[in-house]
Amino acid sequence: MRGAGLVALPMYQPNAVPRKLLTVEDEITFFARWEKTVYVATKRGCYRINLRSGNITSIPELEHKQIRSLYISGPEEMWITTYGDGFFRYYKNKLTALPPDANNYLSTAHCIVPDKQGYFWITTNNGLFQISQDDLRNYTKDTTTTLYYHYYDKNDGFLTNEFNGDCVPCAVKLDNGILSLPSLRGLVFFNPDSIRGSLPENHLFVDKIIADKREMPVAGHLNLPRKLNQLSFKVSSPYMGNRKNLQIAYSLQEDNQPVLWLPVPEDGTISLSMLSSGDYTLVIRKLNGFGKNNYEEKIITFSIAVAWYQTTWARILFMMGILAGSFMFIHLRIRYIQRRNTQLEAAVTLKTKELQQRTDIQERIIRSVSHDIQTPLKYQQLLSRKLYESLFQERLPALTELAKLVHDHTHRLSFMTDNLLKYLKVQVASGPLQKETFLLANLVRDVLMIFQGIALEKGTETHNDVPAQLEWEGNMQLLSVVLHNLVDNAVKVTRNGTISIGTEVRHNQTVILVKDTGPGMPAGLLQWLNEKDLPVPSQSGMGLMIVKELISLLELELYVSSLPGEGCCFCIQARTS
């Protein structure tokens, strides 16, 4: 019963209680015992139970095999039949799959029964097989040997070829030596010790050789023309028994090629076609019955003439032509490469000169901005602050407010010029960016402080929501340029709203969020910011172009979300691999 497992009940103990030995979900199909070891077979494997220790192990090689029967022939040897996978020998904890018969009937092997003559009798869905035990053991030592399986079917007196399995015992041997096997049409009785099967022991003959309808001599080496379409060999062996026991195979052997044995068709005709030129050896082998290497062979050698282009002289001339052509090709290729290298060197020199000129121009621009713009701006910023402080002390509100406005705009212009210089210096500089660890909240505080006055004029509040002790690793100057440009754009478009910079943790990563409550961003500009390799839209200003390029240099990623009338959110995070 499925899921019931296996229990043990002491035979001579009064009021004995069954003791469960094994619990399995699959149906138990067979069990066998050798001394203190019990083997339990199921439709998905086999278990081994030690009755002394109670230890239960499985045989890994038999997992997922539907076992039909077990036959234990010694303390370290067991024979196993399966439904669909043939039969096996399990010897010294090693499983060997035994080869199938020519018709693959043994793939559904039901039961193995030994006789006194040293043979196994194996029932299947398609007849009964007699096999030498010594042959099977020799095969497990040397799998290159050939096994002879003797086959019996209805022609030998059965009412049906289909035998039964999945029963314990799978066969019964009576005291007088009679063997009883279950089949679909009753029990089959016979004495295996008195059976003398008709073995195919007669000689093997090659009756005829035909090359493209031309009969060739059977004896001696064959020399065949080059343009040969078909070569046929007619073989036979006198045998009055079951034709399935006449096992003849052939192998067409060439130098350094693996040997492949193919069965000879029932009409005894071996047909070879489309053979290339060369020397061949055809080996025809017939099994004579039980026993190691008990076969008869016929060996036929033949040659197919080579074409003129396959001769030694043709090959030499061909190789000489290849060498000459290769030498000419290499010579021309070297000349082409040399000429190409000269052109490339000239192009590289010109390009290097152009790049050097551009670098010189950029450096002059940086020096000019630093000297001619940034220095006067800083001086003007100091003067505007002095003016603002003086007017504030003199208590002149209108002029004080005007001076403060001049100071704020000058300070903002000075800071933007400084950011532009940082960006230009990065473009000119070479080598990796310098990284450091800094408090992100301090950097955000400095950025928001620049725009606080201008934002208040528009009725907009700025918020620093970054935790005070949060550390960020990267280039602080370039990150400040990015945040400065984002806040600058937010201040321009936001009135009577809020601008905030905060952080979140997403997928174990800290993310910087720059939000505003402005009118939102055009769809084309939003797509350009979120995707790579798109042309710069007309709505984009210098600030967002700088932001996108610096994000790439800082090895960060930028994602922007926006809805009309609900503002924007810029998400900055580390680049994912």
HELIX and SHEET records of a PDB file:
HELIX    1   1 PRO A   60  LEU A   62  5                                   3    
HELIX    2   2 TYR A  105  SER A  107  5                                   3    
HELIX    3   3 GLN A  133  LYS A  141  1                                   9    
HELIX    4   4 LYS A  154  ASP A  156  5                                   3    
HELIX    5   5 PRO A  192  SER A  194  5                                   3    
HELIX    6   6 ARG A  243  ASN A  245  5                                   3    
HELIX    7   7 TRP A  308  GLN A  310  5                                   3    
HELIX    8   8 THR A  312  SER A  368  1                                  57    
HELIX    9   9 VAL A  369  GLN A  374  3                                   6    
HELIX   10  10 THR A  375  GLN A  393  1                                  19    
HELIX   11  11 PRO A  397  VAL A  428  1                                  32    
HELIX   12  12 LEU A  440  GLU A  457  1                                  18    
HELIX   13  13 MET A  476  VAL A  493  1                                  18    
HELIX   14  14 ALA A  523  ASN A  530  1                                   8    
HELIX   15  15 MET A  542  LEU A  553  1                                  12    
SHEET    1   A 2 LEU A   6  ALA A   8  0                                        
SHEET    2   A 2 ARG A  19  LEU A  22 -1                                        
SHEET    1   B 4 ILE A  28  TRP A  34  0                                        
SHEET    2   B 4 THR A  37  THR A  42 -1                                        
SHEET    3   B 4 GLY A  45  ASN A  50 -1                                        
SHEET    4   B 4 ILE A  56  SER A  58 -1                                        
SHEET    1   C 4 ILE A  67  GLY A  74  0                                        
SHEET    2   C 4 GLU A  77  THR A  82 -1                                        
SHEET    3   C 4 PHE A  87  TYR A  91 -1                                        
SHEET    4   C 4 LYS A  94  ALA A  97 -1                                        
SHEET    1   D 4 ALA A 109  PRO A 114  0                                        
SHEET    2   D 4 TYR A 119  THR A 124 -1                                        
SHEET    3   D 4 GLY A 127  SER A 132 -1                                        
SHEET    4   D 4 HIS A 150  TYR A 152 -1                                        
SHEET    1   E 3 VAL A 172  LYS A 173  0                                        
SHEET    2   E 3 LEU A 179  SER A 183 -1                                        
SHEET    3   E 3 GLY A 186  PHE A 190 -1                                        
SHEET    1   F 4 ARG A 214  MET A 216  0                                        
SHEET    2   F 4 PHE A 205  ALA A 211 -1                                        
SHEET    3   F 4 GLN A 230  SER A 236 -1                                        
SHEET    4   F 4 THR A 269  SER A 273 -1                                        
SHEET    1   G 5 LEU A 222  LEU A 224  0                                        
SHEET    2   G 5 TYR A 295  ILE A 304  1                                        
SHEET    3   G 5 GLY A 278  LEU A 287 -1                                        
SHEET    4   G 5 ILE A 248  GLN A 253 -1                                        
SHEET    5   G 5 LEU A 262  PRO A 263 -1                                        
SHEET    1   H 2 GLU A 436  LEU A 439  0                                        
SHEET    2   H 2 GLU A 471  GLY A 474 -1                                        
SHEET    1   I 5 GLU A 461  ASP A 465  0                                        
SHEET    2   I 5 THR A 498  ARG A 506  1                                        
SHEET    3   I 5 GLN A 509  ASP A 516 -1                                        
SHEET    4   I 5 CYS A 568  ALA A 574 -1                                        
SHEET    5   I 5 LEU A 556  SER A 562 -1                                        
END                                                                             
